[in-house]
Amino acid sequence: MRALPIQPTLVDQVYEAILSEISAGKLSPEGRVIQEELAETLGVSRQPVQQALLLLKRQGLLRDAPGRGLMVTPLDVDYVRSLYEIRAVLDGLASANAAKRGREAARREGPAYIDRGRAAVASRSIARMITTDMDFHFFLYGLSGNPLIAEVSSVHWSYLRRVMGEVLLRGETPTDIWDQHAAILDAIMAGKSDEAERLAREHISHASQTLTRRLMEDQKAARPPNAKRARSPKQRRPRTTTP
């Protein structure tokens, strides 16, 4: 008889805790991520923290800090733009198919997702807002009847959680996001596949444009006055490994 896999479960819990802190902006690119400090804060040994940090580093969410420890990797504008281009296609397809195949389930279960999302906004908890946002989109993926949409999307969601946190902190108003979700759901419940697809694509594209514009403004502001723009080294692209 094999021993129960307790350790991976603990690693997953530590991974989730650290990723939530990163996504909520509580661990910023300016600060260091120290293994020993995290272990003490979370009340666990250093081993699961080390494994979780290595996974986050492989996924491109953390990078080596000068001297000691790790740092949160700044968002890569080009990667974010590319990621959201893929999301727009997948979410558009999911919403169109949901309007054709999942109208009844959307009517029966969909309003509760909107209510939970608005409650998360009212709570002002970034973690809750990200969770309810993810739940809504995966609900639509399920309604689509195409299991590959969720499968393809899921490999990018760790990085997307980081991006979504940035959108909520510095981009769109959370209330507007759930107004857009409600409009998508209305189109699905009405069986309007073309409208559902258009609204889903516009929802993702708008978030992408808002965030990438702010990131580019930050990059421009960070450059010294009259400094020539140097060619930056190629940044390591995030991996798609999941915990």
N, C-alpha and C positions, 0 to 999 in steps of 0.2 A: 504494500500500500504506500502510495506516495504522500509526502507531506503536503498540506494545503499551502497554496501560494500566497502567504500572508504578506511577505515583503513587497512584491510588486504593487499590491493594493496600497500600502503605505507610501510607496514612491509616487503612485498616481495622485494620492491625496496631497502630498507635498508639492508635486508638479502643479496641480490645480490651484493651490494656495498662492504659489509664487506667480503663476500666470495671471491670476486675478489681480494681484497687486500691481503687476506691470500694466495690465489693461486699464486699470482704474487710475493710472498715473501716480500711484504711491511710490513706485520704484521708477525713477526718471533716469534718462541718459546721463544726467550730471552726477548722479550718485553711484557709489560702489555697492555691489552685491557681495557680501561676505558670508561664506558658508557657515562659519561658526556662529555668527550673529543670527542667521536664519534658523539654525538648528535650535538655538536657545529660545528664540521667539516662538517657534512652532512646538517646542517641547518634545523633540525627537533627536535621535542620534545624527551624527554627521553623514553617515552612509546614504540614507535615502535622500538627504538634501543634495549630496554630491551627484547622485544619479539623476535627480530631477534637473539640476543645473546643467549637467552634460547634455541632457536631451534638449533643453531649451537653447543651449549653445548650438547644437547641431541643426536646430530648426531656424537659426539665424536671429533669435530673439535676444540673445546675450552675446557679448564678445569679451575678450580679455581686456582687463583694465591695466594701465601702466603700474608696474610694481606688484600689486597683489589684488586678488579677487577678480570679479567680473563687473561688467557694466551693461545696462540695457542698450541694445543696438538702436540708433536713430532710424526712423522710418526711411526707406529708400523710395523716393518719389516715383521713379520709373517702374519699380516692382509693384508699388501700390496701384499705379495706373493700369499696368498689365493685368493684375489680379482682378481689379474691378471690371475690366473689359470682359474677362471670362465669366465673372459673376453676373453681369448684365445678360449675357446669352443664356446661362443656365437658369437664372431666376425667371427670365422671360419665357423660356420653354416650359418650366415648371408651372408657371401661372396659367399659360395658355392651355396646357394639358389638364390642369386642375379644373378649369372652367368646362372642359369637355367631359371629364371623367369623375370629378369629385364634388359636384354641386351640392348634393344632399349632405355629405359629410361636412362640407364647408358651412352650410347653413346650421347644422346641428352643433358643431364644435368650434367653428371659427370665432364667433363673438366673444367667447371666453378668453381666447388668446389676446384679442384686442383689449379686453378689460384688464387682464393681467399686465399687459404692456403699459397701459395708462396708469395703473396702480404703481408700477415700478418707477415711472416718471415722477409721480407724486412723492415717492419715497426719497428721491434724489440720490439713490444708490446706483452708482455706475455699474457695479457688479450685477445687480438685479436687472438693470436696463439691458445689459449685454445678454444675459441669460434669456430674458423674455424675447428679445430680438431674434436670437438664434432659434429659440423654440418655434417662433412664428414661421421663419423661413423653412425650417425642417418639416413643419406641418404642411406647408405648401408642396415641398418635395414629395412628401408621402401621398398627398392628394393627386399628384401628377400621374401616378401609376407606373412611373419609370424609376426603378430602384437605382439605376446608375447615376441619376442626378445627385442624389444624396451621397452616394459613394465617391463620386468625383469631387464633390464640394467639400466633403469632410476632411480630406487631407490638407486643406488650406485653412481650416477654421481656427487653428491655434494662432496663426499669424493674423487672421482676420479679426480675432478678438482684440488683439493689440491695436489694429487699425480702427475698429469700431469704438474702442475707448477713446482714441484720439478724436474721432468724429464727434462723439458726445461731449468731450471736454472743450473742443475748440471749433467745431464745425456747425452742423445743423442743430436747430432747437429740437430737443427730444419730442416735444408735443407734435411738431410738424412731421417727424418721422412716423409717428403712429397714426396721424391723419392720412399719410400716404399708404400705410399698411391697410388701414380701413377701406380706402378707395380700391385697392387691389382686391381685397376680400369681397367687396360689394360686386365688382365686375365678375369675379369667379362665381359667386352665388347666383348671379343673373345669367350665367352661361355665356358671357361675352368674352370669348377667348382672345380676339384681337385686341380688345381694350385692356384686358388683364395683362397681356404680354407687353403692350406699350407702357402701361403704368409701372410695371415691374422694372422694365429697362430704364425708364426715366428716373425711378426711385434710386437705383444703383448708380446711374450715371451722374445724377445730381450730387450724391454723396461723394463720389470720386472727384468731381470737379471742385467741390468746395474744399475738400481736404488737400488735394494736390496744389491748389492755388495757395493755400496757407503755408504749406511746407516749402514751396518755392519762395514765398515772401520771407520766410524765416532764413532760408539759405542766403538770400540776397542781403538781408539785414546783418547776417553774421560776418559777411566779408568786409575787410577793412576798406575805408574810403579810398578810391583811386587805385585799388589793388587790381592787378590783372587777374583774370580768372584762369587759374591753373587747372590743368587736366587732372581730375581726381583719379586715384587708383581704383581699379575695378572692385566694387564692393561684393562681398560674398553674398550670394543669393540664399534666401532662407530655404531650408530643406522642407520636404513635405511629410516627414516622419511624424506619426501620431503616437501619443503615449500608450 
